Amino acid sequence: MAKCEICEKSIAHGNKISIARSHVSRRTSRTFKPNLRRVKALIDGDTKTIFVCSKCLRSGKVTRA
């Protein structure tokens, strides 16, 4: 399953809306997936490969090995 191992961000669900954008337009379901990166990071002094979202990488919550 797609999930950030730092902030627990995972798949979110929503609706696709047609181009017309009227109140009678048809809606179908869609999924929003997090922007995950596979990163070698230092965790408790060990180097591990984890999946981290790009927001956690930018904010400095992960120290890369």
PDB file of N, CA, C and O in Angstrom:
ATOM      1  N   MET A   1       0.838  -1.174   0.000  1.00  0.00           N
ATOM      2  CA  MET A   1       0.000   0.000   0.000  1.00  0.00           C
ATOM      3  C   MET A   1       0.886   1.242   0.000  1.00  0.00           C
ATOM      4  O   MET A   1       1.931   1.258   0.651  1.00  0.00           O
ATOM      5  N   ALA A   2       0.480   2.267  -0.717  1.00  0.00           N
ATOM      6  CA  ALA A   2       1.251   3.494  -0.805  1.00  0.00           C
ATOM      7  C   ALA A   2       1.057   4.310   0.464  1.00  0.00           C
ATOM      8  O   ALA A   2      -0.023   4.848   0.708  1.00  0.00           O
ATOM      9  N   LYS A   3       2.130   4.400   1.285  1.00  0.00           N
ATOM     10  CA  LYS A   3       2.045   5.160   2.526  1.00  0.00           C
ATOM     11  C   LYS A   3       3.432   5.669   2.898  1.00  0.00           C
ATOM     12  O   LYS A   3       4.424   4.946   2.803  1.00  0.00           O
ATOM     13  N   CYS A   4       3.480   6.933   3.323  1.00  0.00           N
ATOM     14  CA  CYS A   4       4.717   7.516   3.813  1.00  0.00           C
ATOM     15  C   CYS A   4       5.007   6.937   5.189  1.00  0.00           C
ATOM     16  O   CYS A   4       4.127   6.889   6.048  1.00  0.00           O
ATOM     17  N   GLU A   5       6.247   6.495   5.395  1.00  0.00           N
ATOM     18  CA  GLU A   5       6.590   5.867   6.666  1.00  0.00           C
ATOM     19  C   GLU A   5       6.915   6.887   7.754  1.00  0.00           C
ATOM     20  O   GLU A   5       7.118   6.510   8.907  1.00  0.00           O
ATOM     21  N   ILE A   6       6.968   8.170   7.407  1.00  0.00           N
ATOM     22  CA  ILE A   6       7.238   9.219   8.393  1.00  0.00           C
ATOM     23  C   ILE A   6       5.936   9.863   8.866  1.00  0.00           C
ATOM     24  O   ILE A   6       5.661   9.891  10.065  1.00  0.00           O
ATOM     25  N   CYS A   7       5.136  10.377   7.938  1.00  0.00           N
ATOM     26  CA  CYS A   7       3.926  11.122   8.319  1.00  0.00           C
ATOM     27  C   CYS A   7       2.640  10.325   8.127  1.00  0.00           C
ATOM     28  O   CYS A   7       1.553  10.832   8.404  1.00  0.00           O
ATOM     29  N   GLU A   8       2.750   9.084   7.656  1.00  0.00           N
ATOM     30  CA  GLU A   8       1.594   8.198   7.457  1.00  0.00           C
ATOM     31  C   GLU A   8       0.616   8.705   6.395  1.00  0.00           C
ATOM     32  O   GLU A   8      -0.548   8.305   6.393  1.00  0.00           O
ATOM     33  N   LYS A   9       1.070   9.576   5.494  1.00  0.00           N
ATOM     34  CA  LYS A   9       0.197  10.026   4.403  1.00  0.00           C
ATOM     35  C   LYS A   9      -0.075   8.855   3.473  1.00  0.00           C
ATOM     36  O   LYS A   9       0.849   8.137   3.091  1.00  0.00           O
ATOM     37  N   SER A  10      -1.351   8.656   3.100  1.00  0.00           N
ATOM     38  CA  SER A  10      -1.693   7.522   2.255  1.00  0.00           C
ATOM     39  C   SER A  10      -2.685   7.969   1.188  1.00  0.00           C
ATOM     40  O   SER A  10      -2.914   9.163   0.993  1.00  0.00           O
ATOM     41  N   ILE A  11      -3.265   6.999   0.507  1.00  0.00           N
ATOM     42  CA  ILE A  11      -4.177   7.272  -0.591  1.00  0.00           C
ATOM     43  C   ILE A  11      -5.435   7.969  -0.082  1.00  0.00           C
ATOM     44  O   ILE A  11      -6.008   7.575   0.934  1.00  0.00           O
ATOM     45  N   ALA A  12      -5.864   9.021  -0.808  1.00  0.00           N
ATOM     46  CA  ALA A  12      -7.109   9.722  -0.487  1.00  0.00           C
ATOM     47  C   ALA A  12      -8.071   9.524  -1.650  1.00  0.00           C
ATOM     48  O   ALA A  12      -7.643   9.339  -2.790  1.00  0.00           O
ATOM     49  N   HIS A  13      -9.357   9.561  -1.367  1.00  0.00           N
ATOM     50  CA  HIS A  13     -10.371   9.342  -2.397  1.00  0.00           C
ATOM     51  C   HIS A  13     -11.186  10.605  -2.610  1.00  0.00           C
ATOM     52  O   HIS A  13     -11.431  11.376  -1.682  1.00  0.00           O
ATOM     53  N   GLY A  14     -11.603  10.799  -3.868  1.00  0.00           N
ATOM     54  CA  GLY A  14     -12.405  11.965  -4.203  1.00  0.00           C
ATOM     55  C   GLY A  14     -13.212  11.685  -5.453  1.00  0.00           C
ATOM     56  O   GLY A  14     -13.439  10.529  -5.810  1.00  0.00           O
ATOM     57  N   ASN A  15     -13.646  12.746  -6.119  1.00  0.00           N
ATOM     58  CA  ASN A  15     -14.479  12.619  -7.308  1.00  0.00           C
ATOM     59  C   ASN A  15     -13.830  13.275  -8.508  1.00  0.00           C
ATOM     60  O   ASN A  15     -13.215  14.335  -8.392  1.00  0.00           O
ATOM     61  N   LYS A  16     -13.971  12.632  -9.681  1.00  0.00           N
ATOM     62  CA  LYS A  16     -13.662  13.268 -10.947  1.00  0.00           C
ATOM     63  C   LYS A  16     -14.897  14.036 -11.364  1.00  0.00           C
ATOM     64  O   LYS A  16     -16.014  13.533 -11.235  1.00  0.00           O
ATOM     65  N   ILE A  17     -14.716  15.234 -11.857  1.00  0.00           N
ATOM     66  CA  ILE A  17     -15.848  16.028 -12.318  1.00  0.00           C
ATOM     67  C   ILE A  17     -15.620  16.333 -13.791  1.00  0.00           C
ATOM     68  O   ILE A  17     -14.490  16.602 -14.199  1.00  0.00           O
ATOM     69  N   SER A  18     -16.680  16.294 -14.591  1.00  0.00           N
ATOM     70  CA  SER A  18     -16.538  16.495 -16.022  1.00  0.00           C
ATOM     71  C   SER A  18     -16.105  17.921 -16.333  1.00  0.00           C
ATOM     72  O   SER A  18     -16.138  18.794 -15.465  1.00  0.00           O
ATOM     73  N   ILE A  19     -15.703  18.148 -17.572  1.00  0.00           N
ATOM     74  CA  ILE A  19     -15.177  19.444 -17.990  1.00  0.00           C
ATOM     75  C   ILE A  19     -16.240  20.531 -17.909  1.00  0.00           C
ATOM     76  O   ILE A  19     -15.909  21.691 -17.661  1.00  0.00           O
ATOM     77  N   ALA A  20     -17.505  20.186 -18.110  1.00  0.00           N
ATOM     78  CA  ALA A  20     -18.563  21.178 -18.107  1.00  0.00           C
ATOM     79  C   ALA A  20     -18.717  21.838 -16.730  1.00  0.00           C
ATOM     80  O   ALA A  20     -19.081  23.011 -16.653  1.00  0.00           O
ATOM     81  N   ARG A  21     -18.447  21.108 -15.654  1.00  0.00           N
ATOM     82  CA  ARG A  21     -18.501  21.603 -14.280  1.00  0.00           C
ATOM     83  C   ARG A  21     -19.859  22.164 -13.867  1.00  0.00           C
ATOM     84  O   ARG A  21     -19.929  23.068 -13.035  1.00  0.00           O
ATOM     85  N   SER A  22     -20.909  21.646 -14.431  1.00  0.00           N
ATOM     86  CA  SER A  22     -22.232  22.083 -13.996  1.00  0.00           C
ATOM     87  C   SER A  22     -22.699  21.208 -12.844  1.00  0.00           C
ATOM     88  O   SER A  22     -22.098  20.173 -12.556  1.00  0.00           O
ATOM     89  N   HIS A  23     -23.768  21.627 -12.192  1.00  0.00           N
ATOM     90  CA  HIS A  23     -24.243  20.866 -11.046  1.00  0.00           C
ATOM     91  C   HIS A  23     -24.878  19.546 -11.457  1.00  0.00           C
ATOM     92  O   HIS A  23     -25.117  18.687 -10.609  1.00  0.00           O
ATOM     93  N   VAL A  24     -25.152  19.373 -12.730  1.00  0.00           N
ATOM     94  CA  VAL A  24     -25.730  18.120 -13.187  1.00  0.00           C
ATOM     95  C   VAL A  24     -24.674  17.207 -13.820  1.00  0.00           C
ATOM     96  O   VAL A  24     -25.005  16.149 -14.355  1.00  0.00           O
ATOM     97  N   SER A  25     -23.390  17.626 -13.755  1.00  0.00           N
ATOM     98  CA  SER A  25     -22.359  16.823 -14.401  1.00  0.00           C
ATOM     99  C   SER A  25     -22.162  15.513 -13.661  1.00  0.00           C
ATOM    100  O   SER A  25     -22.417  15.421 -12.460  1.00  0.00           O
ATOM    101  N   ARG A  26     -21.716  14.518 -14.374  1.00  0.00           N
ATOM    102  CA  ARG A  26     -21.521  13.202 -13.784  1.00  0.00           C
ATOM    103  C   ARG A  26     -20.224  13.166 -13.003  1.00  0.00           C
ATOM    104  O   ARG A  26     -19.246  13.824 -13.357  1.00  0.00           O
ATOM    105  N   ARG A  27     -20.233  12.391 -11.942  1.00  0.00           N
ATOM    106  CA  ARG A  27     -19.043  12.247 -11.116  1.00  0.00           C
ATOM    107  C   ARG A  27     -18.667  10.777 -11.030  1.00  0.00           C
ATOM    108  O   ARG A  27     -19.525   9.906 -10.889  1.00  0.00           O
ATOM    109  N   THR A  28     -17.368  10.519 -11.120  1.00  0.00           N
ATOM    110  CA  THR A  28     -16.857   9.181 -10.902  1.00  0.00           C
ATOM    111  C   THR A  28     -15.755   9.274  -9.858  1.00  0.00           C
ATOM    112  O   THR A  28     -15.151  10.332  -9.677  1.00  0.00           O
ATOM    113  N   SER A  29     -15.498   8.189  -9.187  1.00  0.00           N
ATOM    114  CA  SER A  29     -14.509   8.226  -8.118  1.00  0.00           C
ATOM    115  C   SER A  29     -13.097   8.169  -8.679  1.00  0.00           C
ATOM    116  O   SER A  29     -12.864   7.622  -9.757  1.00  0.00           O
ATOM    117  N   ARG A  30     -12.165   8.737  -7.938  1.00  0.00           N
ATOM    118  CA  ARG A  30     -10.752   8.691  -8.291  1.00  0.00           C
ATOM    119  C   ARG A  30      -9.944   8.622  -7.010  1.00  0.00           C
ATOM    120  O   ARG A  30     -10.475   8.813  -5.916  1.00  0.00           O
ATOM    121  N   THR A  31      -8.644   8.347  -7.154  1.00  0.00           N
ATOM    122  CA  THR A  31      -7.772   8.287  -5.993  1.00  0.00           C
ATOM    123  C   THR A  31      -6.646   9.300  -6.150  1.00  0.00           C
ATOM    124  O   THR A  31      -6.149   9.530  -7.252  1.00  0.00           O
ATOM    125  N   PHE A  32      -6.253   9.898  -5.033  1.00  0.00           N
ATOM    126  CA  PHE A  32      -5.118  10.802  -4.982  1.00  0.00           C
ATOM    127  C   PHE A  32      -3.996  10.050  -4.270  1.00  0.00           C
ATOM    128  O   PHE A  32      -4.125   9.694  -3.099  1.00  0.00           O
ATOM    129  N   LYS A  33      -2.899   9.811  -4.983  1.00  0.00           N
ATOM    130  CA  LYS A  33      -1.792   9.054  -4.411  1.00  0.00           C
ATOM    131  C   LYS A  33      -0.701  10.008  -3.937  1.00  0.00           C
ATOM    132  O   LYS A  33      -0.447  11.022  -4.587  1.00  0.00           O
ATOM    133  N   PRO A  34      -0.051   9.698  -2.815  1.00  0.00           N
ATOM    134  CA  PRO A  34       1.029  10.560  -2.330  1.00  0.00           C
ATOM    135  C   PRO A  34       2.265  10.432  -3.220  1.00  0.00           C
ATOM    136  O   PRO A  34       2.497   9.400  -3.849  1.00  0.00           O
ATOM    137  N   ASN A  35       3.047  11.504  -3.254  1.00  0.00           N
ATOM    138  CA  ASN A  35       4.267  11.531  -4.066  1.00  0.00           C
ATOM    139  C   ASN A  35       5.392  10.882  -3.268  1.00  0.00           C
ATOM    140  O   ASN A  35       6.137  11.565  -2.565  1.00  0.00           O
ATOM    141  N   LEU A  36       5.511   9.562  -3.378  1.00  0.00           N
ATOM    142  CA  LEU A  36       6.471   8.811  -2.577  1.00  0.00           C
ATOM    143  C   LEU A  36       7.792   8.628  -3.306  1.00  0.00           C
ATOM    144  O   LEU A  36       7.833   8.456  -4.524  1.00  0.00           O
ATOM    145  N   ARG A  37       8.884   8.668  -2.525  1.00  0.00           N
ATOM    146  CA  ARG A  37      10.228   8.423  -3.029  1.00  0.00           C
ATOM    147  C   ARG A  37      10.861   7.325  -2.193  1.00  0.00           C
ATOM    148  O   ARG A  37      10.651   7.256  -0.982  1.00  0.00           O
ATOM    149  N   ARG A  38      11.631   6.475  -2.838  1.00  0.00           N
ATOM    150  CA  ARG A  38      12.349   5.415  -2.133  1.00  0.00           C
ATOM    151  C   ARG A  38      13.707   5.982  -1.755  1.00  0.00           C
ATOM    152  O   ARG A  38      14.497   6.350  -2.624  1.00  0.00           O
ATOM    153  N   VAL A  39      13.976   6.051  -0.454  1.00  0.00           N
ATOM    154  CA  VAL A  39      15.131   6.778   0.045  1.00  0.00           C
ATOM    155  C   VAL A  39      15.904   5.915   1.032  1.00  0.00           C
ATOM    156  O   VAL A  39      15.310   5.209   1.847  1.00  0.00           O
ATOM    157  N   LYS A  40      17.237   5.976   0.955  1.00  0.00           N
ATOM    158  CA  LYS A  40      18.066   5.379   1.996  1.00  0.00           C
ATOM    159  C   LYS A  40      18.232   6.426   3.089  1.00  0.00           C
ATOM    160  O   LYS A  40      18.774   7.505   2.852  1.00  0.00           O
ATOM    161  N   ALA A  41      17.760   6.094   4.292  1.00  0.00           N
ATOM    162  CA  ALA A  41      17.764   7.059   5.385  1.00  0.00           C
ATOM    163  C   ALA A  41      18.407   6.458   6.621  1.00  0.00           C
ATOM    164  O   ALA A  41      18.453   5.239   6.790  1.00  0.00           O
ATOM    165  N   LEU A  42      18.903   7.340   7.484  1.00  0.00           N
ATOM    166  CA  LEU A  42      19.473   6.908   8.757  1.00  0.00           C
ATOM    167  C   LEU A  42      18.363   6.824   9.788  1.00  0.00           C
ATOM    168  O   LEU A  42      17.744   7.831  10.133  1.00  0.00           O
ATOM    169  N   ILE A  43      18.115   5.606  10.283  1.00  0.00           N
ATOM    170  CA  ILE A  43      17.094   5.384  11.307  1.00  0.00           C
ATOM    171  C   ILE A  43      17.751   4.607  12.442  1.00  0.00           C
ATOM    172  O   ILE A  43      18.194   3.472  12.261  1.00  0.00           O
ATOM    173  N   ASP A  44      17.806   5.231  13.605  1.00  0.00           N
ATOM    174  CA  ASP A  44      18.431   4.640  14.794  1.00  0.00           C
ATOM    175  C   ASP A  44      19.865   4.185  14.522  1.00  0.00           C
ATOM    176  O   ASP A  44      20.293   3.137  15.006  1.00  0.00           O
ATOM    177  N   GLY A  45      20.600   4.979  13.747  1.00  0.00           N
ATOM    178  CA  GLY A  45      21.996   4.654  13.459  1.00  0.00           C
ATOM    179  C   GLY A  45      22.201   3.657  12.336  1.00  0.00           C
ATOM    180  O   GLY A  45      23.339   3.402  11.943  1.00  0.00           O
ATOM    181  N   ASP A  46      21.140   3.094  11.815  1.00  0.00           N
ATOM    182  CA  ASP A  46      21.238   2.128  10.720  1.00  0.00           C
ATOM    183  C   ASP A  46      20.728   2.752   9.427  1.00  0.00           C
ATOM    184  O   ASP A  46      19.880   3.644   9.446  1.00  0.00           O
ATOM    185  N   THR A  47      21.255   2.272   8.307  1.00  0.00           N
ATOM    186  CA  THR A  47      20.788   2.723   7.004  1.00  0.00           C
ATOM    187  C   THR A  47      19.683   1.788   6.536  1.00  0.00           C
ATOM    188  O   THR A  47      19.899   0.585   6.389  1.00  0.00           O
ATOM    189  N   LYS A  48      18.494   2.347   6.301  1.00  0.00           N
ATOM    190  CA  LYS A  48      17.362   1.559   5.831  1.00  0.00           C
ATOM    191  C   LYS A  48      16.742   2.230   4.614  1.00  0.00           C
ATOM    192  O   LYS A  48      16.798   3.451   4.466  1.00  0.00           O
ATOM    193  N   THR A  49      16.156   1.425   3.753  1.00  0.00           N
ATOM    194  CA  THR A  49      15.434   1.947   2.603  1.00  0.00           C
ATOM    195  C   THR A  49      13.960   2.056   2.968  1.00  0.00           C
ATOM    196  O   THR A  49      13.316   1.060   3.300  1.00  0.00           O
ATOM    197  N   ILE A  50      13.434   3.279   2.903  1.00  0.00           N
ATOM    198  CA  ILE A  50      12.039   3.521   3.275  1.00  0.00           C
ATOM    199  C   ILE A  50      11.366   4.328   2.188  1.00  0.00           C
ATOM    200  O   ILE A  50      12.026   4.941   1.349  1.00  0.00           O
ATOM    201  N   PHE A  51      10.041   4.323   2.212  1.00  0.00           N
ATOM    202  CA  PHE A  51       9.251   5.140   1.309  1.00  0.00           C
ATOM    203  C   PHE A  51       8.823   6.398   2.051  1.00  0.00           C
ATOM    204  O   PHE A  51       8.186   6.323   3.102  1.00  0.00           O
ATOM    205  N   VAL A  52       9.179   7.568   1.491  1.00  0.00           N
ATOM    206  CA  VAL A  52       8.921   8.849   2.131  1.00  0.00           C
ATOM    207  C   VAL A  52       8.282   9.770   1.115  1.00  0.00           C
ATOM    208  O   VAL A  52       8.673   9.771  -0.052  1.00  0.00           O
ATOM    209  N   CYS A  53       7.288  10.567   1.548  1.00  0.00           N
ATOM    210  CA  CYS A  53       6.674  11.528   0.635  1.00  0.00           C
ATOM    211  C   CYS A  53       7.617  12.712   0.431  1.00  0.00           C
ATOM    212  O   CYS A  53       8.486  12.974   1.262  1.00  0.00           O
ATOM    213  N   SER A  54       7.440  13.415  -0.668  1.00  0.00           N
ATOM    214  CA  SER A  54       8.350  14.499  -1.007  1.00  0.00           C
ATOM    215  C   SER A  54       8.235  15.664  -0.030  1.00  0.00           C
ATOM    216  O   SER A  54       9.196  16.417   0.129  1.00  0.00           O
ATOM    217  N   LYS A  55       7.098  15.835   0.624  1.00  0.00           N
ATOM    218  CA  LYS A  55       6.929  16.910   1.606  1.00  0.00           C
ATOM    219  C   LYS A  55       7.833  16.680   2.812  1.00  0.00           C
ATOM    220  O   LYS A  55       8.420  17.627   3.335  1.00  0.00           O
ATOM    221  N   CYS A  56       7.952  15.423   3.260  1.00  0.00           N
ATOM    222  CA  CYS A  56       8.838  15.104   4.376  1.00  0.00           C
ATOM    223  C   CYS A  56      10.298  15.279   3.989  1.00  0.00           C
ATOM    224  O   CYS A  56      11.108  15.698   4.816  1.00  0.00           O
ATOM    225  N   LEU A  57      10.646  14.966   2.746  1.00  0.00           N
ATOM    226  CA  LEU A  57      12.015  15.161   2.286  1.00  0.00           C
ATOM    227  C   LEU A  57      12.378  16.637   2.249  1.00  0.00           C
ATOM    228  O   LEU A  57      13.468  17.016   2.679  1.00  0.00           O
ATOM    229  N   ARG A  58      11.480  17.476   1.740  1.00  0.00           N
ATOM    230  CA  ARG A  58      11.749  18.906   1.634  1.00  0.00           C
ATOM    231  C   ARG A  58      11.853  19.571   3.000  1.00  0.00           C
ATOM    232  O   ARG A  58      12.674  20.468   3.196  1.00  0.00           O
ATOM    233  N   SER A  59      11.022  19.132   3.944  1.00  0.00           N
ATOM    234  CA  SER A  59      10.988  19.785   5.249  1.00  0.00           C
ATOM    235  C   SER A  59      12.125  19.330   6.162  1.00  0.00           C
ATOM    236  O   SER A  59      12.311  19.901   7.237  1.00  0.00           O
ATOM    237  N   GLY A  60      12.891  18.309   5.752  1.00  0.00           N
ATOM    238  CA  GLY A  60      14.033  17.879   6.535  1.00  0.00           C
ATOM    239  C   GLY A  60      13.698  16.902   7.644  1.00  0.00           C
ATOM    240  O   GLY A  60      14.470  16.768   8.592  1.00  0.00           O
ATOM    241  N   LYS A  61      12.571  16.217   7.553  1.00  0.00           N
ATOM    242  CA  LYS A  61      12.210  15.241   8.571  1.00  0.00           C
ATOM    243  C   LYS A  61      13.007  13.954   8.441  1.00  0.00           C
ATOM    244  O   LYS A  61      13.003  13.124   9.351  1.00  0.00           O
ATOM    245  N   VAL A  62      13.701  13.779   7.297  1.00  0.00           N
ATOM    246  CA  VAL A  62      14.467  12.565   7.027  1.00  0.00           C
ATOM    247  C   VAL A  62      15.910  12.952   6.780  1.00  0.00           C
ATOM    248  O   VAL A  62      16.187  13.894   6.037  1.00  0.00           O
ATOM    249  N   THR A  63      16.845  12.218   7.409  1.00  0.00           N
ATOM    250  CA  THR A  63      18.259  12.414   7.113  1.00  0.00           C
ATOM    251  C   THR A  63      18.712  11.316   6.171  1.00  0.00           C
ATOM    252  O   THR A  63      18.677  10.134   6.511  1.00  0.00           O
ATOM    253  N   ARG A  64      19.135  11.719   4.988  1.00  0.00           N
ATOM    254  CA  ARG A  64      19.555  10.738   3.990  1.00  0.00           C
ATOM    255  C   ARG A  64      20.912  10.171   4.334  1.00  0.00           C
ATOM    256  O   ARG A  64      21.763  10.841   4.918  1.00  0.00           O
ATOM    257  N   ALA A  65      21.094   8.904   3.954  1.00  0.00           N
ATOM    258  CA  ALA A  65      22.369   8.228   4.221  1.00  0.00           C
ATOM    259  C   ALA A  65      23.277   8.359   3.009  1.00  0.00           C
ATOM    260  O   ALA A  65      24.402   7.860   3.024  1.00  0.00           O
TER     261      ALA A  65
END
